[in-house]
Amino acid sequence: MTKRLRLQLLRSGLKAFNFGLAHRMSSQQVHRGYKEAVLALNSLQTNANVLAAIQAAGPQPASKVLGQTTHYLRRLGYKPDDLNALGVVHISGTKGKGSTAAFCSTLLTTINPEAKVGLFTSPHLVAVRERIRINGKPITEELFAKYFWEVWDRFEDGHGEPALPDLSIRPAYFRYLTCMAYHVFLSERVDATILEVGVGGLLDPTNIVPSPIVTGVTSLGLDHVNVLGYSILEIAGHKGGIFKPGVPALTIEQASSGAVEVLRARAVELKASSFSIVPRHPELDQANLGLAGEHQKINASLALALINTFLASPRLPDHFKLQKSSLPDATAAITPSPFLPPPPTNPAPIIPDISSLPLPPILPSEFLTPHPISDLFRQALQATKWPGRCQIVQDPYKPRISWSLDGAHTVESIACCGKWWRELIRSSDQTGKRALIFNCTSGRSGKTLLKMLKESLDEGSNEKFEFDLVIISTNTTFSSGKSTGDLTCIVTQLGTKSELTVQNEIAEAWKSITSLDTNVIVTRSIEDAVGEIHKIDDQPLNVLVTGSLHLVGGVLEVAQLLDSSFA
């Protein structure tokens, strides 16, 4: 059986399942509330076998992938040009894109509290509605259900756009949520929208907005290599695929100079109006940010540059024009780079083929000069919250336990996590025991991540940093073997390896890394892992949870550490 035939059969089975579910969900007897919406949404997840077959089939042309997303958008009754009304700030990257998006959202809502600012991010921690926010707050369960079922029915109807024979009537999970976010933001008439890319950039469902106001790329690293490529240069090509004709393109100083050159080549190829490298803002060295960690100062620097560029745009949404005039001269337009061609009069979206990307030319860098940070912007940066990223929560039921949660899942991000926690422990002179809860998913190397975590914890000290207890957990939420509807992830639950095999391998990896005979436990669920923490005798306990955003979300749920961020 060929790869293509196997993939077609798997997809046919998935289509048949979705058709049956759609028929049941269309019945008048079925209550269409939030829980039912989450159940229906989860039926659109791609299981591990189908995902493996898709990856084995090889890369698809960008024109085909984005054409499919556009097809689904038209079945909702929209055209790509309709999305230009959303006033989009589009952000890609490997590390920090969610935090940068959160900074951008808070900056805009602080500039004009009366405006509506949409924010679309992924993944979620506890509730799927976290992915779609307005003015920093997740949409309510009632609003999520309302718009979910509207989209569900619109895909059924098609709005005159005929279904394609090789596609399901409804798209898969992430593409569905992206289309739903477009529908929510257009229906709610938001004044500006922050779109965070899901995976990559070039082929991502967020990449069908023809003319965002500004685009930005955060720190690059190796992640999703099966999809994006096994080198930083290949990954940079995907991330820079969000650049658009006539739209400013920004990035930060990358660890790899070659990555910057690929991004610059992308800007030239896609006819961006300018390409700018954003340095770390010197005023942030003494600033108090709402998000902890030195790396957040780089994310905040990019967010400031993105919003200043947004405010300088001739396409600035009306709700921000009055506020712009009252701000200091921090919003001067970026001078286009001399090597870039002038933007076209009527820019049309360009969908390049990643395989045709030329070797990056050697071009002069344009470093963006940081503007002074206004008091209003300082307030916004300090007020920004982004749960699950360098987050500290004191256990409300067991005050002796301090939870440190960071969803780092790449080598670069887990190094930042280790540095953050090392400084936190040392600066506060915290006493008591230390515990680690860890897991990783999506084919990432647990040993590689743990080795980097250990190295970053040990850095700058002659004394080796050790944990009293290390727990390697699955991402299954409860000891019953079940997860809440919002935390159900078919891909992580239907892997090819037998139960706990991965966790046992990670546990052995930790034992090979550390010099001490640390107590290492493998648990079948996050609830079991939290239970092991609660068994530790009554003394101060600092717990680091990292390696997976799904793990962090599960701990927040099980240990009941949720706050108003999830309201």
C-alpha positions in Angstrom: 0.0 0.0 0.0 1.5 3.4 -1.0 1.9 6.3 1.5 -0.7 8.3 -0.5 -3.3 5.5 -0.4 -2.7 4.9 3.3 -3.2 8.6 4.0 -6.4 8.7 1.9 -7.8 5.7 3.8 -7.0 7.3 7.2 -8.6 10.5 6.1 -11.6 8.7 4.8 -12.1 7.1 8.1 -11.8 10.4 9.9 -14.3 12.0 7.5 -16.8 9.2 8.1 -16.4 9.6 11.9 -16.9 13.4 11.7 -19.9 13.0 9.4 -21.5 10.7 12.0 -20.8 13.1 14.8 -22.0 16.1 12.7 -25.3 14.3 12.2 -25.7 13.7 15.9 -24.7 17.2 16.8 -27.2 18.6 14.2 -30.0 16.8 15.9 -32.5 19.1 17.7 -32.3 16.8 20.8 -28.7 17.6 21.4 -28.0 20.5 23.8 -25.5 22.9 22.2 -23.6 24.2 25.1 -19.9 24.7 25.9 -19.2 21.1 27.0 -20.9 19.8 23.8 -18.8 22.3 21.8 -15.6 21.1 23.3 -16.6 17.5 22.6 -17.4 18.3 19.0 -14.1 20.2 18.6 -12.1 17.3 20.0 -13.5 15.1 17.4 -11.6 17.2 14.9 -8.3 16.4 16.4 -5.9 14.5 14.2 -4.8 11.3 16.0 -1.2 10.1 16.1 -1.6 7.6 13.2 -3.1 10.1 10.8 -0.5 12.7 11.8 2.3 10.3 11.1 0.9 9.4 7.7 0.6 13.1 6.8 4.2 13.7 7.8 5.3 10.6 5.9 3.6 11.9 2.7 6.0 14.8 2.7 5.6 18.6 2.5 2.7 20.1 0.5 3.0 23.2 -1.6 2.2 26.4 0.2 -0.4 27.3 -2.4 -2.3 24.1 -1.7 -2.1 24.3 2.1 -3.1 28.0 2.3 -5.6 27.5 -0.5 -7.4 24.9 1.7 -7.6 27.3 4.6 -9.0 30.0 2.3 -11.5 27.4 1.0 -12.8 26.9 4.6 -12.8 30.7 5.2 -15.1 31.1 2.1 -17.4 28.3 3.4 -17.9 30.6 6.5 -19.0 33.3 4.2 -15.8 35.4 4.3 -13.1 36.4 1.8 -9.5 36.8 2.7 -9.7 40.6 2.1 -12.3 40.7 4.9 -9.6 39.9 7.4 -7.7 43.1 6.6 -10.4 44.9 8.6 -9.1 43.2 11.8 -6.0 45.4 12.0 -3.6 42.5 12.4 -0.3 42.3 14.2 1.1 38.9 13.0 3.8 37.2 15.1 5.8 34.0 14.4 8.9 32.5 16.1 10.0 29.5 18.1 10.3 31.0 21.6 8.5 34.0 23.0 5.8 34.6 20.4 3.0 34.0 23.0 4.6 36.4 25.5 5.2 39.0 22.8 1.6 38.7 21.7 0.5 39.2 25.3 2.7 42.3 25.6 1.2 43.7 22.4 -2.4 43.0 23.5 -1.8 44.8 26.8 -0.1 47.7 25.2 -3.0 48.3 22.8 -5.7 47.9 25.5 -3.8 50.3 27.7 -3.5 52.9 25.0 -7.3 52.8 24.5 -9.3 51.0 27.1 -12.4 51.6 25.1 -11.1 49.7 22.0 -11.6 46.0 21.4 -8.4 44.1 20.9 -8.6 40.5 19.8 -5.8 38.0 20.7 -5.5 34.5 19.2 -2.8 32.2 20.7 -2.1 28.5 21.1 -2.0 26.1 22.8 -4.3 26.7 25.8 -3.4 25.7 29.3 -6.7 24.8 31.0 -9.7 25.9 28.8 -9.8 26.0 25.0 -11.5 29.4 25.1 -8.2 30.9 26.4 -7.0 30.8 22.7 -9.6 33.5 21.7 -9.4 36.6 23.9 -10.8 40.1 23.8 -9.0 42.8 25.8 -6.9 40.1 27.4 -9.8 38.0 28.7 -10.8 34.6 27.3 -14.2 34.7 25.7 -16.9 33.3 28.0 -18.2 29.8 27.8 -21.5 31.2 26.5 -19.8 33.2 23.8 -17.5 30.3 22.8 -20.5 28.0 22.4 -22.5 30.6 20.4 -19.7 31.2 17.9 -18.6 27.5 17.8 -22.0 26.3 16.7 -22.4 29.1 14.2 -19.1 28.1 12.6 -20.1 24.4 12.8 -23.3 25.1 10.9 -21.8 27.4 8.4 -19.3 24.7 7.4 -22.2 22.4 6.9 -24.0 25.0 4.7 -20.9 26.1 2.9 -22.3 29.6 1.9 -22.2 28.7 -1.8 -18.6 27.4 -1.6 -18.8 23.7 -2.8 -17.0 21.2 -0.7 -13.8 19.7 -2.1 -13.7 15.9 -2.6 -10.3 15.5 -0.8 -11.3 17.6 2.2 -13.6 17.1 5.1 -16.6 19.4 5.4 -15.0 20.8 8.5 -11.3 21.4 9.0 -9.1 19.8 11.6 -8.8 21.1 15.1 -6.4 24.0 14.8 -7.6 25.2 11.5 -11.2 25.1 12.8 -10.2 27.2 15.8 -8.3 29.7 13.6 -11.4 30.1 11.3 -13.5 30.4 14.4 -11.3 33.2 15.8 -11.7 35.1 12.5 -15.4 34.7 12.8 -15.4 35.9 16.5 -13.3 38.9 15.8 -15.2 40.0 12.7 -18.5 39.5 14.5 -17.4 41.4 17.6 -16.0 44.2 15.4 -12.6 44.3 17.1 -10.4 47.3 16.4 -7.1 45.4 16.4 -6.0 41.8 16.4 -2.9 40.1 17.6 -2.4 36.8 15.7 0.1 34.3 17.1 1.2 31.6 14.6 0.5 28.0 15.6 3.4 26.2 13.9 5.9 27.6 11.5 4.4 30.6 9.7 4.4 30.0 6.0 1.8 27.2 6.0 0.0 28.2 9.2 -3.8 28.9 9.0 -3.1 32.4 10.5 -1.2 33.2 7.3 -4.1 34.0 5.0 -4.5 37.7 6.1 -3.5 39.5 2.9 -2.3 42.7 4.5 -1.6 42.8 8.2 -0.4 46.1 9.6 2.9 44.7 10.9 4.7 41.3 11.1 7.3 40.2 13.6 9.5 37.1 14.2 10.7 36.3 17.8 13.6 34.1 18.8 14.3 31.1 16.6 15.2 27.6 17.6 14.8 23.9 16.7 11.2 22.8 17.2 8.6 20.9 15.1 11.5 19.7 13.0 9.5 17.0 11.2 7.4 19.8 9.7 9.7 22.8 9.5 13.1 21.2 8.8 16.2 20.2 10.8 18.2 23.4 10.5 17.7 27.0 11.8 17.9 28.2 8.2 15.0 26.0 7.1 13.0 27.1 10.1 13.7 30.7 9.5 12.3 30.3 6.0 9.0 29.1 7.4 8.9 31.8 10.1 9.6 34.6 7.6 6.8 33.2 5.4 4.4 35.5 7.2 6.0 38.7 5.7 3.7 40.4 3.2 3.9 43.0 0.4 4.0 46.5 1.6 4.0 45.5 5.3 6.9 46.2 7.7 8.8 43.1 8.9 10.6 43.1 12.2 12.7 40.6 14.1 15.1 40.5 17.0 18.9 39.8 17.0 19.1 36.0 16.5 21.7 33.7 17.9 22.4 32.5 14.3 23.4 35.3 11.9 22.4 33.0 9.1 18.8 33.1 10.4 18.7 36.8 10.1 19.9 36.6 6.5 17.2 34.1 5.6 14.6 36.4 7.2 16.0 39.3 5.3 15.9 37.3 2.1 12.3 36.5 2.9 11.5 40.2 3.3 13.0 40.9 -0.1 11.2 38.0 -1.7 7.8 38.9 -0.3 8.2 42.6 -0.9 7.9 43.8 2.7 8.0 47.6 3.0 10.9 47.4 5.5 13.0 44.9 7.4 14.2 45.9 10.8 16.2 44.2 13.6 15.0 45.2 17.0 17.7 45.3 19.7 17.0 44.8 23.4 15.7 48.1 24.7 18.2 49.6 27.2 15.5 51.1 29.3 14.1 47.7 30.1 17.2 46.8 32.1 15.6 48.6 35.1 12.0 48.1 34.2 9.5 45.9 36.1 7.8 43.6 33.6 4.7 41.6 34.4 6.4 38.5 33.0 9.5 37.2 34.8 12.8 36.2 33.2 15.6 38.1 31.5 14.4 36.7 28.1 11.1 38.6 28.5 13.0 41.9 28.0 13.8 40.8 24.5 10.1 39.9 23.9 9.0 43.2 25.4 11.5 45.1 23.1 10.0 43.5 20.1 6.4 44.1 21.3 7.2 47.8 21.8 8.6 48.0 18.3 5.6 46.2 16.8 3.1 48.5 18.5 5.1 51.7 17.7 5.1 50.5 14.0 1.4 49.7 14.3 0.7 53.2 15.6 2.8 54.8 12.8 0.9 52.9 10.1 -1.2 54.9 7.6 -3.7 52.1 8.0 -4.0 52.7 11.8 -7.5 51.8 13.0 -9.7 54.8 13.9 -10.0 53.9 17.5 -6.2 54.4 18.0 -5.7 57.7 16.0 -6.7 60.0 18.8 -4.6 58.2 21.3 -1.6 58.2 19.0 -1.6 62.0 18.9 -1.4 62.2 22.7 1.7 59.9 22.9 5.3 61.1 22.8 7.2 60.9 19.5 7.8 57.2 20.0 5.8 56.3 16.9 7.8 57.8 14.1 7.5 55.7 11.0 10.3 53.3 10.3 12.4 54.3 7.3 12.3 51.5 4.7 15.5 49.7 4.1 17.3 51.0 1.0 17.7 47.4 -0.4 13.9 46.7 -0.4 11.8 47.5 -3.4 8.9 50.0 -3.0 5.7 48.4 -2.0 3.2 47.7 -4.8 0.2 50.0 -5.2 -2.2 47.1 -4.9 -0.4 44.4 -3.0 -1.6 40.9 -3.6 -0.7 38.0 -1.2 2.3 36.1 -2.3 2.6 32.4 -1.4 6.2 31.3 -2.0 7.4 27.8 -2.2 9.8 27.1 0.6 11.9 24.9 -1.7 12.6 27.8 -4.0 14.2 30.0 -1.3 17.6 31.2 -2.6 20.7 31.4 -0.6 20.4 34.5 1.6 22.1 37.5 0.1 24.6 39.5 2.2 22.7 42.7 2.9 23.3 45.6 5.3 21.4 45.3 8.6 19.0 47.9 9.7 18.9 48.1 13.5 15.8 49.9 14.8 16.7 52.7 17.2 14.7 52.2 20.4 12.5 55.1 21.3 12.0 56.3 24.9 9.4 54.2 26.7 6.4 56.3 27.8 4.9 56.0 31.3 1.8 54.5 29.7 3.8 51.8 28.0 5.7 51.1 31.2 2.4 50.5 33.0 1.3 48.2 30.2 4.4 46.1 30.3 4.2 45.8 34.0 0.5 44.8 33.9 1.0 42.1 31.3 0.2 38.6 32.5 0.7 35.3 30.6 0.0 32.2 32.7 2.2 29.2 32.5 5.3 31.1 31.5 7.8 31.8 34.4 4.8 31.9 36.7 5.0 31.6 40.5 1.9 30.5 42.4 1.7 30.0 46.1 -0.5 26.9 46.8 -3.8 28.3 48.2 -4.4 25.1 50.2 -0.8 24.3 51.2 1.0 27.6 51.7 4.3 25.9 52.3 4.4 24.8 48.6 5.5 27.3 46.0 4.8 26.3 42.4 7.0 27.6 39.6 5.5 26.8 36.3 7.0 27.3 32.8 5.8 25.6 29.7 9.3 25.6 28.1 9.6 22.8 25.6 12.6 23.7 23.4 16.3 23.6 24.2 16.4 27.4 24.1 13.3 28.0 26.2 14.3 25.4 28.8 17.7 27.1 29.2 15.8 30.4 29.9 13.6 28.5 32.4 16.6 27.1 34.2 18.3 30.5 34.4 15.0 32.1 35.7 14.5 29.4 38.4 18.2 29.4 39.4 18.1 33.2 40.0 14.8 32.9 41.8 16.0 30.4 44.2 19.4 32.1 44.8 18.1 35.7 45.1 15.3 34.8 47.6 17.5 32.5 49.7 14.7 30.0 49.7 15.1 27.1 52.0 13.4 23.7 52.1 13.2 20.9 49.5 13.1 21.2 45.8 11.1 19.1 43.4 10.8 18.8 39.6 7.8 17.6 37.6 8.7 17.1 34.0 7.3 15.6 30.7 7.8 16.3 27.0 5.8 15.5 24.0 5.7 15.6 20.2 8.8 13.6 19.6 11.1 16.0 21.6 14.1 14.6 23.3 13.6 14.4 27.0 17.2 13.7 27.7 18.3 16.8 25.6 15.9 19.1 27.4 16.8 17.8 30.9 20.5 18.1 30.1 20.1 21.7 29.1 17.9 22.4 32.2 20.6 20.9 34.5 23.4 22.9 32.8 21.5 26.1 33.1 20.7 25.4 36.8 24.4 24.7 37.5 25.7 27.7 35.6 27.7 30.3 37.6 28.1 28.2 40.7 30.6 25.7 42.0 27.8 23.9 43.8 25.7 21.6 41.7 22.0 22.2 41.7 20.0 19.2 42.8 16.4 18.2 43.3 15.2 16.2 46.3 12.5 14.6 44.1 12.1 14.3 40.4 8.7 13.2 39.0 8.3 12.2 35.3 4.6 12.3 34.5 2.3 11.7 31.5 0.1 14.5 30.4 -3.1 12.5 31.4 -4.9 14.8 33.8 -6.5 12.4 36.3 -5.5 9.1 37.9 -8.7 7.6 36.4 -6.9 7.8 33.0 -9.2 10.6 31.8 -8.6 14.3 31.1 -11.1 17.2 31.2 -12.7 17.9 27.8 -10.5 21.0 27.4 -7.3 19.1 28.1 -8.0 16.1 25.9 -5.2 15.7 23.4 -5.6 12.7 21.1 -2.0 13.0 19.7 -0.4 12.7 23.1 -2.7 9.9 24.2 -2.4 7.7 21.1 1.3 7.5 20.6 3.1 4.4 19.2 5.0 3.5 22.3 3.5 1.5 25.1 2.2 3.2 28.3 4.9 4.9 30.4 7.7 3.8 28.1 8.6 7.4 27.2 8.4 8.4 30.9 10.6 5.6 32.0 13.2 6.5 29.3 13.1 10.1 30.5 13.6 9.0 34.1 16.7 6.9 33.1 17.9 9.9 31.2 17.8 12.1 34.3 19.6 9.5 36.4 22.4 9.5 33.8 22.7 13.3 33.9 22.8 14.0 37.7 25.6 13.0 39.9 23.5 12.2 43.0 21.1 9.4 43.6 18.0 11.5 43.3 14.6 10.0 44.1 13.0 9.7 40.7 9.3 8.7 40.3 7.3 7.9 37.2 3.5 8.6 37.5 0.6 7.7 35.2 -1.1 11.0 35.6 -0.7 14.6 36.6 -3.0 14.0 39.6 -0.7 11.3 40.8 2.3 13.6 40.4 0.6 16.3 42.4 -0.3 13.7 45.0 3.4 12.8 45.4 4.2 16.4 46.0 1.6 16.6 48.7 3.1 13.6 50.4 6.3 15.4 51.2 6.5 16.2 54.9 5.6 19.6 56.3 8.4 21.9 55.4 8.9 24.6 52.6 8.8 23.0 49.2 9.7 24.7 45.9 8.3 22.8 42.8 9.4 23.5 39.3 7.0 22.3 36.6 8.3 22.4 33.0 8.8 20.6 29.7 5.3 20.9 28.3 2.5 23.5 28.3 0.0 20.6 28.5 1.7 19.4 31.7 1.7 23.0 33.2 -2.0 23.3 32.3 -2.8 20.0 34.0 -1.0 21.0 37.2 -2.8 24.3 37.3 -6.1 22.4 37.0 -5.4 19.5 39.4 -3.7 21.6 42.1 -6.4 24.2 41.8 -4.0 27.1 41.2 -6.2 29.0 38.7 -6.7 32.7 39.1 -8.6 35.5 37.3 -6.5 35.0 34.2 -8.8 32.1 33.4 -12.1 33.8 34.2 
